[in-house]
Each structure stands twice: as structure tokens, then as C-alpha cells.
Amino acid sequence: MIKTINLQRPAVLTAVLLILISSSLFCRAGETSVENEVPIVFETMDGETTDAFQGELLVPENRSNPKSRMIPIRYVRFPATTTQPGPPIIYLAGGPGGSGIKTAKYPGFRFPLFMALREHGDVIALDQRGTGASSKLPDCESETVVPVSEVLTDVEITQYYRAAADECVVFWQAQGIDIAGYNTLENAQDIDDVREHLGATHVTLWGISYGSHLALASLKVMEDRVHKIVIASAEGLGQTVKLPSRTDAYFERLQVAINTQPDAASLYPDVHALIRRVHKSLDERPIRLQVPDESGKTTELLFQRFHMQVLASGMIADPHRGVVQLLALYRGLDLAGSSDEVKATLVGIAKRAGFAEPNVSFRLMPLAMDVASGISAKRLKVVEMEAKSSLLGQALSFPMPQLAEQIPGLDLGDEFRDFPESKVPTLLLTGTLDGRTYIEGQREATQGLSNLTHVMVTNAGHNLFMVSPDVTTAIHSFLSDKPIGRTEIVIPLPPFVK
């Protein structure tokens, strides 16, 4: 005889609920019902620990190939801290090529935000295909040698990189790798497979930079399975290559910020003019350096304008990180030229940047993802025209557009690059001093999102998630369906002179 429980009686109902809740909490603490997951103690690089689950699923390397091999997608799941969790929150790292798992491990970086968002659901640190723990792809060091001790034009640099890319495609194909599978649409379908693997009907996507690019692409693949989106420093589907004129506009905003600090304004009264003087000087008189490697062997490097443009492209992302050093470097080159002190600084920079390494090397995932997302013919013409007179030329997105369409059949086409249209609730966080994905581009990238909440983070750069507790508060409010109550968060500027 089967006994029945009268759930109309309050005492019995309470007892049943307590049993269910305690069972649920016990399961989260030490067990998992998700296939191929194991409990782990997750530890950051600075020694913080938390209980988590490590998981894996297999997906086709190329879904358009019926005979495709299977590749692993790996992740770490941080269980929700609420008894009524919402959809899982999947973190999408930038790059392309960044690791979600390593992002959670970096000291003093985003680990606190991973932990805080567990109030809303399980948080998934995802390693996208071909990255981190999900990668079995060998890097490629080509036999193409760039004569680093000679003067090189932009055209010649492009030719060397194109030849190296051709070599690497042959190398990867010989390893049995289907390069056509490494594009953002395949990456987005992996997210849907992760959702299904977790047994969730919907997921919330949380990403930055290329992670936002991937989140926007997911709206074209699985819009009805996306609950919400939180993105920062948005890169649109047609914005893999940034417009050089917008880099110039960024430097104008930077100048306005510099002018608020009298000491900085006196040292940098015209950043545009300073940069142009240094680039002209490097074109006329490149600086010869002796760069040592780990074994002590030295390589002669001719430090040229292109090197400086590539350096600047990487250092302008965040005013609180690289900009102060970049301004000081430009000023040192302007005043002291090839002095021993400046040369010593350049040698250290060149060593870290790999400028003296003659053989061109590539990682497959970031190369293929960028080439696949590509650039339209119309935008390429604009980029080429603007680059002739802009401060950083075509260095910001290097090696794109230099390698556009270099891998046959990989480009996803203009239809992919169209701005997505969607009603999925989306929170966009934009730094006013972001030197990677610019204000104008972020507005364009999200113009088709009809349920968009846009918060400007004044004085912030590209990596803005942890610049203020107010950013975390805004994300909490958004995920809790509460009014954010503000469209601007203001943080202090760094001192531009140390």
C-alpha cells in the first residue's frame, strides 16, 4: 500500500520542504548530477579557495562536417549560493583566446565577481574551444623569418605575416585539425551545448570584449535560450577591425582627461602632436637595439614606428594600467631619442613583446576566430583610407585586417557581421576611456537590442568589471530584475604623472 502525504497540512508541508531544501544543499556541496563533472577545490593564483565542480563535454570540431572529430569543452562550475537559483551564468572570456578558468584564477582580478554572481545562479568559467583546458591545438612557429634588423614597410610586414599564416594552415591541417571549425558561430553553438549539458532551459551570458562579440553571436544561434546578457567593452560582429579615426578620437578624450591635472597638462599639452613627432622620428631614425634572450644570446633589432604603434595599441586599453607608462615612453623618445636610458627601456619592452623573435608564430584559435569574423569590403576601404593619416594606422587590430580572408573558406560573411536584433534583456557597461573598443562602436554594436540598459563608467577603460563596487551593484540589480537607477558610474582618474 502506498502512503500519501497531505500537503494541505502546514506542519507536513514545512517538513517536506525542509527535507527537499537540505537535500538540495547537500547535493550542491559534495555531489553533482551533471554528467562528467567532478568536485574540486578551486584555488586562485593568490591562494583563495572555494568548492567547485570541474566538467567536460565533447562537441564536433566542425558541425558542417558529418565526419568531424570530437573535441573537448571544459569548464569550472561554481555552485549558486541561493536556494532558488536562476539560469546558469556562463562567463565568456575576451581575446579571442582568453581562458575563462584562468580569468577566475588571476590574482586580484575577477574572482570576487565570479563569487558574487553565485547569488543569482551557478557561475560557469568556460574555456572556449581551442583555449585553456579546452585546447589540444599545437602552436605554430613558421619558418618565415622577419628581418628584424632591417627597415620594414607596413606592406612588407603584411607580406611576411601572410606567408607565415599560409605555412601554419598547412601545419595544422597536417595535424588533422579542421580549421574551418574555429569560428564564432561554432563557438556560440558550443554554449548551447553547454546549456543542454547542464540541464538548463536558459543561460545568462556574461562577457567582455571578444566575449561580448561571442554573446552577440549567440543571439543569432540560440536567442530563445538566452535569459539575459551582461557585457562590457562590447565588440560588434562587424568590428573585429576597429576604425582608425576612432582611435584618434580616443586620444582626444584622453587629452581632455589629462588637462584636468595641471602637472600632466604641462608635460603633455598636445598628445596628438607628441605621438606624430615620435613616429616621424622613428621613420627617419629607427633605433638600433641589442635584445638578449633567456640564454644570453643577443639579437639586433631595429625599433621602428610600427613597433611603437603596436605597443601603443596594447597599452591604451586602460588608463589605470598602461597609459601612464605609454605617455612617459613617448615623452622619453621625444626628448632623449636614442639615449642609453631610453634604449634600456626599449630593450625590456621589446623582449617582453617578442619583437626580436624573427620567426612568426600563431595560436590557431585567436587567428582563426578573427579571420572568420573578418571585415566587410566596405569597412576595409574605410579602414585603409583612415589608416593613412591616423595615429596608430592599422596596428590596433593587428594582424587584422592584414590577414583578412587569408584562410580560404573561413570568413563567415557579411550576414554574420550584421548587427543582431533581439529583445533579450541586456546590460552594457562602457568605459569612456576604453582604448580598445570605443564608445561609438559599442553603441553601434548594440543598436539592434531593444531591451538594452546602458551604463557609462566615466574614466574607466577596457577592463572595467572591478573598477568600482558600483559596477557589481549594477550587475546585481540587473540580474535581480531591479531598477539600476543610474546611467553613469564615475571613478577617479589615475595620476598621469608619477
N, C-alpha and C positions, 0 to 999 in steps of 0.2 A: 504494500500500500504506500502510495506517495503522499507525503505530508505537504500541505500547502501552508504558506505563511500569509497571515492577514496584514498586508501593508497599510491598511487603513488605521491600524493601531499605532499611535505616535511612538510609544516605547520600542515596539518591534522595529519600526521603520528606522529609528535612530540607531539601534543596534546593528541593523543590516548595513546602513550607510557607513558606520564606523569600521565595520569589517572590510567593506569594499575599499574605503579610503586607505586603511592601514595596509591592505594587501597591495594596492597600487604603489604606495610609497616604498614598501619593501622591495617590490619588483624593480623600481627605478634605482634603488640604492645598490643592488647587487646582482640583478639579473636583467636579461633583455629578451624580448620576444621577437626581435628583429633578426632575420637570418644573417649569418656571417658577421655577427658582432661579438666582441669580447670586452669584458670590463677591464679598464686600465686606470692607473693613476697618472693623470696628465700633469706634466711638470714644465713650467716655463724656463727660459734660459736664466732667469734670476731667482729660481728656486721656489716659486709659488706652485702649489699643487691643488688638484681637485679631482674627484671621481668623474670618470667619463667612460664612454664606450668607443672602441675603435672598430670601424666597419669597412666592408668592401662589397662591391658588386661588379659584375662583368657586363660590358656593353660592346656592341660591334664597333670596330675601329672605323668602318665606313658603312653606314646603313644603306647606301645606294648600291653596295656590292653584296649580292646574296652569299658569296663565299668569303666574306670578310672574317678575319680572325677576331677574337675577342680580346679586349684589353681591360685592365682593372681600373676602377674608380674607387678611391679610398677617401675616408673622411674620419673625423672625430666628432662624436655627438656628446654635447654637454646637456644632461637632462634638465628639464624645466624644474623650477623651484616652486611652482604653483600647483595646487591640486586640480585646477581646471585649465590645463594648457591649451593655447590656441595652436594654429598650424606651425609646423617646424619652421625655423628661421635659418635659411641657408646663406652663409657668408660667401661672397664671390670676390676673390682677390683681384687686384689690378695687374698691370703688366702690359700686354699679356705675358704670362709665365710665372706670376706670383703664386705662392703656396698659401692656401687658407690655414693649414695646420701650422706652418711656420709663423704666419702672422699672429696667431694666438700665442705663440711661444716667445716672440721677440720681447726683450726686457724693456719695461717702461713704455709699451706701445698700446695695443688694443685689447689685451687680455681682460682688463676691468670691464670693458664694454661687452665682451663675449659673456662674462659672468652676469652683468646687469640685465641683459636681454633675456635671460632664463626666466624672468618674471612673466614672460609672455608665451613661452613655449620652448621646446628643445632648440638648442642652437647648434648648427652644423658647421664645423670648419671643414670646408670641402677643398680637396686638391683636384683641380680640374684636369681633364685628360692631358697627358703629357707633362704634368707639373708635379713637383714634390714626390710624395709617396705614390702618386698615380703614374709615375713616369718609368718606362723601361727603354726610353729612347736615348741612344748614344749622341753625344755632342759631335759636331763635325769640325775638324780643323782642316781646312782646304790646303792645297798645295799652291794656291795663289799667293804670291808674295808681293806686298805693297812696298815699294822702295821708300822707306820712312825717312831716309836721309836726303831725299830729293824734293825739290819744289813740285807740288802736285796741284793741278787744277781740279775744280769740282767735277768736271766731265771725266777726268782720268780716274778719280776716286770712285765714281759711279761704275766705270767700266771694270775696275778691279773687283768690286763687290758683286757685280752681276756675274762675272766669271766664277767667282767663289761660290755663289749660290747655285750655279749650274753644276759645279763639282759635287756640292753637298747633296743635291737632289739625287744624283747618281749613287752616291754613297749610301743614302738612307734607303733608296729603293733596293739596293743590293742586300740590305739587312732584312728585307721582307716587309718594310713599313709602307703602308698605304697613305701617302702624304695627303691625298685628297680628303681624308677623314679629319684632318686637323683644321677645322674652320669653326666659326662661332655658332652656326646653326647646329652642327653636330654637338657642340659643347652645350647648347641650350637643351637639346634632346636628352643629354646626359642628366640634366637637372630634373627633367620629368621622370626619368628612370629612377633617380634617387628618391623622388617623391613617392613613387609607387613602391620602391623597395622599403621605405619607411612605413608604408601602410597609411599614408596621409592622402586625403582628398585634395588638399590645397597646401601650398607652401608660401611663406613670405620670403622675398628675396632682399638681401642686404648687401650692397656692393659699392665699390669706389673705383673711379677711373675706368680701366677696361672692364672691371666688374660691373659697372653701370652699363657699359656697351653690351655686355652679355645679358644683363637683366632686361634691357630694352629689346634685345633679340628674342628673349624668351616670350615676350608678348606676341611675337609672330608664330610661336611654336605651341604655346600652352597657356594662352591668356585666360581661359576659363578655369585653370587650375592654380592661378596665382592669386593669393589672398590680398597681399599688399606688397609694396616695393618701397624700400628706403635706399636712396642713392646719394652719393656725394661726388662732386667733381665730375659731372656727367660728360661722357664722350658719346656723341651720337653715332648711329650706324654708318653714316657717311663722313665721319670726322676723324678717321684714323690719321689722316694728314691734316694738321692744323693750318689755318691761313696765316701766312707771314705778317700780314697787316695787323692781325690781332695780337701778335707778339709785340709789335711796335706800340700798339695801344696799351698793352700791359705795362711797358716801360714808362708810358706817360702816367699811368695810375701810380706806379712806384715812385715817380718823381714827386707827385703830389704828396705822397706819404713822407718822403724824405724831407720835403720842405717844411713839415711840421716840427722838425728837430733842428734848431739853429746850427749846432755843430756839424750835423750831417749835411745840411743845406750848403754850408760854406765849403765843405770838401767836395760835394757832388752837386754843383749848381746846374749842370746840364748832362744828365746821364746819357742821353742820345748822342751828344757830341763826343763825350768821352769814349763811348764804345766805337763810334766811327773812326776816331783818331787812332785807337789801338789797332783796329782791324786794318786800317790803311797802312800803319807802320809794319804790321806783321806781313802784309802782302809785299811791301817794299824791302823789308829786312827781317826775314824769319830768323828765329833764334836757334842756334845750334846747341844741343844738349847731349850729355853723356848719361844715359839712363842705365843703372845697374839692375840685373835680375837677381833672383834668390841665390844663385851660385856665385855672384860677384862679377860675372861677365857683363860688360857694358855694351850697349847698342847706341849708335849715333842716331839721334832724332832731330829732324828739322821741324821745330814747333812753328806752325803756320796759322793763318787766320781761321782755317776750317777747324783746327783743333780747339781754338778759343770759342768758336761758335758752338761746337758740340758740348764743351764744358759749360758754357752759359746756359744752354738748353736744359742741362740736367740740374743746374744749381738754382734756377729761378723758380722752381716749383713752390717753395715755401719761404716766405720772408723770415721766419723764425729759425731757419736752418742754414741754407746755403747762400742766401742773398748777401749777407754782410761780408762773407769771405769773398764772394764774387766781386763786389764793389771794390774791396781792398785790392784784389788782384788786378783789376782793370786800372786802378789808380797807380799801383806799383809799376805796371808795364808802361803807363803813360809818362810817369816821372823818371823812372830809373832804367827803363828799357831792358837791356841785357846785362844788368849788374849781377854780381855774384849772388847777392841775396835773392833777387828775383829768379835767377836761374835755379837756385837751390829749391825754391818753392815750386817752380815748374817741373823740376825733376821728380819731386814727390808726387805731384798731381799726375804727371804722365805715367808714372809707374803704376799708380792705382787704377788709372783709366785704361791701361793696356795700350797706350799709343805707340809704344816702341816694339810691340809684338808684330812682326812682319806678316805672319800668316793670318788670313781672315778666317774667323771661326763663327759658327752659328749654333744656336739651340733651335731644334726643329719647331717646337710649339709656338714660341713668340714670332718666329719668322713666318711660319705658315699662316697663323691667325691674322697677322697684319696684311700679308699679301692677299689672303682670301677676302678680308673685309674691303681692302682695296680703296680705290678712288675713282670717281666718275671722270670721264674725259673733260667735261665742262669744268669741274673743280680743279683738275690738274692744270688746265690752261691758266686759271686764276692764280694758282699757287706759283707756277713758273713765272708769270708776269710780275707778281708781287715780290718774289724772292730776289729779283734783280736789284731792288733798292732797299729791301728791308734789312734790319739789323742782324738777324740770325739766319737769313736766307732760308734754305731748305734743311737746316740742321735739326730743327726741333723734333721732327718725327723720324729722323734717320734710323734705319736705312729705307724708310719710305719717304717720298714716293719713288726714290731711286730704283727700288726693286718691284715696282708695280707691274703686275702681270708677268713677272719673271718665271713663275712656276706655272706651266701650261695647265689650263683647266681648273685652276684653284679659285680664281676670282668668283665671288658669289653674285656679282652683277648689280645693276642699279636698282632693281626691285628690292633686293635685300637692303640697300642703303637708304631707301625711302624712310622717312620718319614714321614710327609706329603710331597708330591711333588706338586709344584704349580708354576705358572707364575705370580701370583698376586704380584704387587709391594709391597715390604715390607721394612720397615726401622727398623733395630735392633740397640738398644743402650745398650752397655755393660760396666759396671764399672769394672776396673781392680782389685779393692779391694772389690768386691762383695763377701760377706761371706755366701750367701745363694744359689745362682745359679752361678756356676763357669764358667770362661771363656771357658774352654774346653767343658763343657756341652752345653753352648749356641751355640757354633759353630756346634756341633753335631745336636742340636735340629733344626737348620735351614738349614742343609746341602742339603735338597731337594728343597729349594726355589731358583729358577733360576733367579729371578728378585730381588735380595737382595742387599740392601745398608747397610753396617755395619759400625757403628761409635763407636770407643772405647772412653770411657770417663775415662781418666787416673786419678787415685787416688780416683775415685768415688766408692761408694758402691752399695747396692741393690736399695735403693730409690733415684734414680738419676735424676728424671724429673726436679727438681727445683734447682739443684746444680750450674747451670750456665745459664745465658741468651743465651749462645751459643747453649744449648740443645734445647731451644724453637725456636731459629733461624733455626736450622737444621730441626726441625719438620715442621716449616712453609715452608721452601724451598721444602721439600719432598712433602707436600700436594699441593704445587703450581706448581709442575712439573718443578721446577728449580733445577739446579745442587747444591748439598750441598757444594761441593768444598773442603771438608776436610774429612778425615777418622779418625781424632783424635781431641778430646777436652781435654784440660789439666786444672785441677783445683788444687788449693793448698792443700797440706796435712794438716790435723789438727795437732796441737802440741800434741805429745803423752805423754808429761809430763806437768802437770799443777802445 
